Amino acid sequence: MATLYVHSNGLMSFYKFDGVQAHTLSWDKDTAGHIRYSAKLGKGSATVYYDMDGEKKKWFTVNAGDLVEATDLDLKKGDVYILVETTEPCEDGRFTFETVD
């Protein structure tokens, strides 16, 4: 369920959202990379997971009023799947993910 929802690979922004959204990011360099991310919610909570090797792993949680910003994860060549899963209906949210050296 989503209201006033904008999504492109690596970005999701919404007024209301409840459910799961998947993102796929690719790293095509032979050197290690990272993911720069930010997440904020006005109401509710969500957990973000990643999968680089066929195993879903918890990455971080964001709660109402939080603003999370960091650069994390050691990427190897290939795809990484990011799942944003709400644990309750959320409002006024924005999540961004981008690969960086």
Secondary structure, 3 states (H helix, E strand, C coil): CEECCEEECCEEEEEEECCEEEEEEEECCCCCEEEEEEEECCECEEEEEEECCCCCEEEEEEECCCEEEEEEEEECCEEEEEEEEECCCEEEEEEEEEEEC
